[in-house]
Amino acid sequence: MAICGALLSESARDKLLVRGPGSLSDAELLGLLLPRWSSGQCLTQHAASLLKRADGLAGLLAADQRELLAQPGLGPATVSRLLAALELARRCAQQPLTQRDVMSSPERTRRFLQHHLGTRPREVFCCLFLDSQHRLLHCDDLFLGTLDGAAVYPREVVVRALQYRAAAIILAHNHPSGLTQPSTADRRITQRLCDALALVDVPVLDHVIVGRGKCYSFAEAGLI
């Protein structure tokens, strides 16, 4: 006999409080954010159906507001909760980067970039502008693209670096395909940006490509 509605929500809530959020499945976590499902379907089953249609949690979070609202059982209040949870996770990941040397904690930087770029359905090219202590000044999404590319203009990056008085930069962009291997175009634009920024004495410390659950570092690969 299926346990439905609020009973399942309470069970997942108890499990979270006793064992921690890491003990819950994606469907159980998502079910806690959903309203009571009037059809009699269990909340976790409803959440699992949503995840299946969206090709997993990353696919669901990559959907835009209109696509989320089109899903059965996701009204404005629920979509707002999902978007707010995603934004809280992104801000939580970003905060340590403003307080300490980014390069001393590359894992924190990659975690933030995963939150910031990992679920985007289109390619986004962003820059982390750093101060002289390599702490984060600004993270700007400078160029937005299609499923397979974004046009990047070095002049705009240089202008923004001077505007923020940045002492260094980390470049980053996502591959919506999930693959992180750099393309020929990725290598070419990285070199162009390094050359342009060198003219104003702003070094590029790294270029990070973000896929689903993993990152590629140009610096670690010896390409910068």
Stockholm file with secondary structure:
# STOCKHOLM 1.0

chainA/1-224         MAICGALLSESARDKLLVRGPGSLSDAELLGLLLPRWSSGQCLTQHAASLLKRADGLAGLLAADQRELLAQPGLGPATVSRLLAALELARRCAQQPLTQRDVMSSPERTRRFLQHHLGTRPREVFCCLFLDSQHRLLHCDDLFLGTLDGAAVYPREVVVRALQYRAAAIILAHNHPSGLTQPSTADRRITQRLCDALALVDVPVLDHVIVGRGKCYSFAEAGLI
#=GR chainA/1-224 SS CCCCHHHHHHHHHHHHHHHCGGGSCHHHHHHHHSCCCTTSCCHHHHHHHHHHHTTSHHHHHHSCHHHHHTSTTCCHHHHHHHHHHHHHHHHHHHGGGGTSCGGGCHHHHHHHHHHHHTTCSSCEEEEEEECTTCCEEEEEEEEECBTTBCCCCHHHHHHHHHHHTCSEEEEEEECTTSCCCCCHHHHHHHHHHHHHHHTTTCCEEEEEEECSSCEEETTTTTCC
#=GC SS_cons         CCCCHHHHHHHHHHHHHHHCGGGSCHHHHHHHHSCCCTTSCCHHHHHHHHHHHTTSHHHHHHSCHHHHHTSTTCCHHHHHHHHHHHHHHHHHHHGGGGTSCGGGCHHHHHHHHHHHHTTCSSCEEEEEEECTTCCEEEEEEEEECBTTBCCCCHHHHHHHHHHHTCSEEEEEEECTTSCCCCCHHHHHHHHHHHHHHHTTTCCEEEEEEECSSCEEETTTTTCC
//
